[in-house]
Amino acid sequence: MKRKSLIKAERPGGLIDYLPDTYLARQKIIKKIEKAYQMFGFDPIETPIIEFTEVLAGETSDTGKNIFQIVTKNRKEAKAEKPLALRFDQTVPLARLLSANPYQADSQKGIKLPWRRMVIGPVFRAENPQSGRYRQFYQFDADIAGSASLTADTEIVLMMIKTLLSLDIKRFQIQLNNRKILNGLSELVGLKPRKEATLEDLTVEMMRILDKLDKIGLNSVLSELTREPENDFDFCPFLTPEGATKIKSFLEIEGGNKEKLDKCSEIFQGIKIAQEGVEEMREINRYLREMNIPEEQVAVNFSIARGLDYYTGTVLETVLLDAPQFGSVLSGGRYNDLVSRFTGQELPAVGASIGIDRLFAALEFLGKIDLSQKTVTDVMILRIIPGQDLGYLKIAQEIRECGLNCEICLLEDTTFRSQFNFAINRGVKYVVIFGENEKINNTIQIKNLVTREQREMPLEDLQNFFNKLKDEERENEL
């Protein structure tokens, strides 16, 4: 008989296994974020992880390069179905959902705007895995759709602050910029289209270079902005010395938030779109200042150039000051054009998103992850009397009726030592001991493995003990 070859137990790169201790620690983080979001009135929803490819990527967007395509085999109907793919974020599905569910006043069905929604779930990126970048990761989003008010933008900032503080992160900085200011840069530096390079091509490339400021420094950025194109399809901005000087002045703006905005307004004098961006930032900054939010927590940073084909106004990124190497763990902004792909109409929206896995890695680096909980089991019953399984099942049922998680130790070795050590290794808090002596006396023993306290009581008092314990836990939670 031919022996089957063994399959190597390996997982693809860019994916993570979460064992109970890390999974449970991550769930605690998620619950804290969920509570913070709900404090601002965000309602939970869920959308499928599979969407039509054209919904995710559109007809011409290069976003498709990062999309996991789904191949359906051995199905005749698959040939007639439009191509499917795994979602790469939570925002495009939101746009699809809003477009497909307009509010109907007569039937009072659909989504009534403005609407606050939050959603958590896995997203997928078909990219080369590397440190801090995953092919599958969890995103936790909160968005306000249907409001152009800057109060909505401010609410998102305040929600971000509340979320970070709830995670015991005190040293952070939310960095604020506005896409309209960045849109004014091309006019400021005198960008002009050339042969194969449109003005949009040159602007996108300029922003891509500016986004590298923290990594390569100002001199290298200016060098890339001013270099001569190698061919007609080289979209480098090729700024004039005058244009480079203006960029340098813009990037070197310093001072407090108000001072930065005043200097920015001077630089962009006469450029309408940029002045609109400055005024929007001033209003948000005024709200935050009046609410006593320190500038150390929310600071103007004109070098943020994320998502230029996506955001239309406010742009936000969050840096953990003691773990900057992890990049932005909480980011977002205003995007008013996304729904127009489906409806042909503009729908204002603003939101923020947390990459849970990156945040978890950063919190682990900061020593803020508690891995002490290794199981959901509260109570383990030691199975030390052979042939007494029915009795142990009944005891377990009584404990579960008290609202506690309980398991019976199923080790083949029923000696007390083996069963007790197994309970310790499982990380349970309480063990229930019902051996021969307890059976004769109709009693039961309960040991707290944390405090080492052990009590013996009549078997009939078992539920009273655990009910009281559960009530005390509820009071402590309050």
N, C-alpha and C positions, 0 to 999 in steps of 0.2 A: 504494500500500500504506500503510495507516494505521500510523503509528509508535506503539509501545506507550509509555505513560507510565511514567516511572521511579518506583520506590518509594524513599522516603526511608529511608536506612540509620540508623534510630534505635532505641534500645532503650527499653522502658517504664521509668518512674521506679521507684526503689527496688530496682533490680537492678544487678548489677555484672559487668563483663567482666574476667577475669583473663588478661593476656598472660603469655608464658612467664616473664619475670623475677619478676612478682608471684606467679604460680602456684607456681613452684618455691620461692620464699621462704616462701609459706604452707605448702607441704608440709613444709618443714623444721620449722616450728612445730608442725604436726600430729604429726610423728614424735616430737618431744620430749614433747608431751603424752601421746601413746600410750605411750611408754616409762615416763613417770611413773605413769600409771594402772596399767600392767601390774606395776609394782613392788609394788603393793598387791593383786595377784591378780585384777584385773578382766578377765574374758574377753570377747572381741569377738563381737558379733552384728550382724545386719542385718535390718531389717524394711522392707516396702514403703513407698514414699512415698504410696501411695493406700490409704485406709481407707474403710469405710462411714461416712457422715456421722454416723449415730447413735452409732457407737463413739467418734468424736472429740468430739462435742458433747453427747451424751446427749439426753434428751427435752425437758428444760426449761432447760438451761444457756444463758446468753447468750454463751458462748464462740463459738457459731456465727457471731457477727457478724464475726469475724476469719478465717473459714474460706473458702478458695478452693473453690467447688463445681465439680464436673466435669460438663460437659454432653456426653452421648453422642449423636451424631447418626447417622441412616441405619442403625440397627440395631434390628431388631424385638425382639430379646431385651432391649434396653435398657429397654423399658417395664416389663418384669417384674423388673428388677434394682433393688435398693434404691439410693438416692442415694449417690454416691461423692464424696469430697473429698480434698484434699491435706493431709497431716499438718501440724499447726502447732507440734508439739513432739515430743520423743522419749520422753516419759514415758507418755502415754496408750497408744501402741503397746506399751510395756513391760507395762502393766497388762493389755492385751488378750492379749499373749503368755503372761504368767503364768497368766491365767485359762484359756486354751485348752490349756495343757500341764501339768496337775497331775502330780506324780510318782506313778508306779505301782510300788509296791514289788515286786510279783510279777514284772513284766516289766523292772523297772529302767529304765523309759522316762519321759520327761518331765523337768521341771526340779526338781531336788532343792534344797530350801531349807535353810539360807540360801544365797543365790546372789548373786555379784558379776558385774555385766555392764557393759560399756562399748559405746558405739555412736557413730558419727559419720555425718552425712549432712545433706542440705539439708532445711530446714523452710520452710513458706510461711505468710505472714500477709497476709490481704486487708485492708490498712489504707493510709491515706494516707501515701505516702513522705515522709520528712523526714530531716534530718541525723541520722546515727547509727541510723536505723530503716530496715530493708530489708524488702522483700516476700519475698525469698528469701535465706536465710543458712544457714550451716553451724553445727550444734550438736554439741558433743562432750560426751556425758553419761557419768557413772559412777554406778551405783546399787547399794546393797546391799538386797536384798529378803529378807524372812523373818526379820529380827532386830529385836527391840525394845530390845536392849541399847544403852546410851549409848556403849559401846565402838565400835559401828558409827558413831555420829555423830562420835565423836572421830577415827576412821579417815578419815572424809570430810574433816574439817578438816586433818588431817596430809597427806592426799593433795593438798589444795588448796595447802598451803604448799610441798610438794615440787614441784608443777607450776609454780608461779610462780617459784621459785628456779631451776628447770631452764631457764626462759625468760630468765634473767638479769635478773629483776625483783626488786630488793632492797627498794625502798621501796613497800610495800603494806600494807593493813590489812584483815583479814577481820573483818567486824562481825557480832556474834553476838546473837541475840535468841531469844525463845521465844513461839510463838503462844498458849500457855496464859496467859502474862502478859497478852497483849493481850486474850484472851477475858475476863479478870477486870476489864478496864477498864469495861465496861458496868455491872457491879455496883458498882464503886468510885464511879462518877460518878452512879449512880442513874438510868440510862436506863430509860424506861418507854414501851411502845408507845402510839401515839395514832392513832385512826381508821384511815386507810389505811396507816400506817407501822408495820410490825412491828418487834419488838426487833432481829431480824436485819437489817432494812433500815437501821435507825438505827446499828447497830454497824458495818456495812460502810461506811456514809457517814462515820462518825467516823474509821475507819481510813484511808479514802481521804484525808481532810483531814490526818491526822497524817503521812501519807506525803509530804506536800508541805512538811514542816518545813524541809528544807534549801533549798528553792526560794523560799519566801515568808516565812520567819522565824516566830518564836514568836508575836508580837503578831497577825499576820494569821491564823495558825492558830486562836488563841483567839477572834478575831473571828468566824471562820466557824463555830466550834463553838457559839457562844452566840447567833448571830443567830436571829431569829424566823422560823418557816416562812411562806412566802408563800401556800401553799395546802395542802390535805390530802395532796397527792402530793409535797410537798417534804419530803424525808427528812433535812433538816438535824437534827443532834442536839438543838439548842436547850437546851444545858446551863444549869443554874442557876449563879449566881456561885460557890456552894460546889463544884459539880462542876468548874467551870473552874479553880478554885484547886487542886484535887486533880490535875487533868491537868497544870497548870503545875509543881507540885512533882515529879510523875513525870518530866516531860520535862527538868527542870533538875537531875536527879541527876548528880553529878560524882564524880570520884575514880578509883581503880584498880578493876579488875574485882571484887575481893572487896568493896570498899567500896560500889560501885554495887549489888551484889546484896544486901548487908545493908540498905541504905537502901530498896531496892525491897521487900524482905520486910516492913519496918516499915510502908510505905505501904499494902500489901495485906494487912495483918494481919486474919485472920479470913476471907479469901477463898480458899477451898480450891484452886480451879483455878489461880489465879495463884501460890500457894505451891508447887504441883507444878512449875510452869514454872521458878521460882527454884531449886528443888532440882536440877532437871535441868541447869540452867546451871552451878550450883555444882560438880556432879560433873564435867562436861566441863572446866570451868575448872581443877579440881584435877588432872585427868589431864594437861592441857597444861602446867600449872605444874611438875608433877613431871618432865615431859619437857623442861624448860628452854626451852619456847616463850615468847619475850618478849611482854609485853602490847602492845608496839608492833605486833606482827603479828596478834594476835587480841584484839579489844577488845569489851566489852559495849556495845551500842548499842540502847537501848530504843525508839528512834524508827523502827526498821526495821519496816515493816508490809506487806511484799510478800506477794502470793498468799494473801490471807486465806480464799478459798474453796478452798484447795488444801492448805496446810501445817497440820499438827496439833501440831507440837512445835518442834524446833530450826529456826531461820531464819538463813540465812547470806547475806551480800553482801560482795563484795570491791571495794575502791577502790584504784586506783593513785594514790599520794599526789602524784606529779608530773604526773598527767593525770586529775584528778578530773572534768573535763568530760565524759568518756566514760561516766560512771556505772559501774555494776557490770559487770565483765567476767567474773566467775565467781561464780555464786550457787547456792543450793539450800536444802535443809532436809529435815525429816522429814514424810512424808505417809503416814498409815496407813489412809486411807479410800478411796483411789482405786480399788482392785481391787473393793471392795464393790459397785460399780455393776454388775459382771459376775457376781459370785458370791454377793452378799448377805452375805459374810463379810469381816472386817477382815484385812488383811495388812500388817504393819509394813514400812516401807521408808524409806530415807534416801538422798539423793544430791546431786550437784552438776552443774552444766552450764556450759560455756563457749560463748559466742557467738564463733565463730572470726573472723568478719568485723569485729566491733566490737573484739575483741582485736588484730587485725592493724592496724586504724586507730590504736589507742592506741599500739602498739609502733612504728608508723611515726612517729607524733608524737614519741615518745621517742628516735628515732634508733637503734632496735634491730632494724631490718629490713635484712638484707643482700640487696641487689638485684644483686649482682655476677654471679651466675650467670644467664645469658640463654638457655642451652640445655642439654639433657641430653647433647649430643654431647661426647665426650671427645677424639675424634680426627677430623680431616677430611683426606681424601685429595685433593690438588690434581690436577685432571684436565687435564694440560697437554700430553698427546700425543694428537693426533687419531687416531681409529681404534684406541686402546689400551684401550677400555672393558672388555673381558673381563679384561685384566690387572689393572685397577683393582678389578674385582669380586672377583677372587681375593685381592688384598691386603686388601680390606675384610673378606672372610670370615675370613682368618687373624687379623686384629685382634679381630674379634668373638668368635672362639673363645677369646681370652684374657680374656673377660669385660668388655671395654670397649665403650662405645657409639661407633660409627663411622659416618660418612656420607661419601659421595663428592660432591664439589662438582659441581653440575649446571648451573652457569652456561654459557650458550651461548658466551660469550667465554672461550676457553681460554688466554689469555695468563697468564703467571705473576703479573703485577701484579694483574690483576682477581681471579684466584682467591685470591691471598694476602690481599688486602684484604677479600674476602668472608668468609674464615675469621676474620679479626680482628673484623669486625662481628658475626659469629655468636657470638663469645665463647668459642670452643673453646680448649682448653689446648694441644693438639698438632696440628701439621700434618705430613703425610707427603708428601714430594716424590719423585716418580719420573718424571724427565724423560728426554730422549734420552740424555744422558751416563750417567745411572744405569742406563738399559736396556742400554747398550753394556757397562758395567762390571759389570753384574749386582749393583748396590748400591742402597741406598735411603737417603734422608736424613730425619731426624726433628728437628723444631724445636719447642722449648718456647716458646710465645708469652708465657708469664709471666716466665720467667728469661732469655729470648732465647738460651738455649743450643741449639746445633745439632750433631748428630752424624751421621756417615755410617758405614754398616756394610754388610756383605754382606746381600743380600736374605734369605738363609736364616737370618740372626740376628734377623729381625724379631720373631718370636713370643717368642724368649728375652728380648728387650728389654722387651716389653710384659708378659710374665708376671712378670718381676722387678719391674717398675713396679707391677703390681697387688698383688704380695705386700707391697711397701713401704707401699702405701696401707692395706692391712689392718692392718699392724703399727701404723701411726700412729693408726688408728681405735681400736685396743685401748689 
